[in-house]
Amino acid sequence: MKRLLFGLPLVLTVTSLLAQTDSPTPADLSGAAAAGIFGGVCIFQIIMIAIWLFVAIWIMRDAKKRNSPNATLVTVLGWLVWPVGLIVHLITRPKTIPGGPNP
């Protein structure tokens, strides 16, 4: 009886492996498609977060470097709503950098 109990996991493993199908079912394919779409969405969101951080930090540094009179406004807009903050900063920023060559 003990020998039968020791061999039972092997028998159950072999039978479950033999019961596997060779071709994926439509349910398996839909799960793979959903996982692929989810992975693509996650990558897109990570890229958008990286762009948001880059633009917000650039706005903050550029506004301080140019001594912009509305540096606080564009910095806050850049962190909260980056497209609006970027547009406002590009429209209202001073054209020259203090201490730099004047065009």
Buried (B, 14 or more C-beta within 10 A) or exposed (E): EEEEEEEEEEEEEEEEEEEEEEEEEEEEEEEEEEEEEEEEEEEEEEEEEEEBEEBBEBBBEBBEBBEBEBBEBBBBBBBEEBEEBBEBBEEBBEEEEEEEEEE
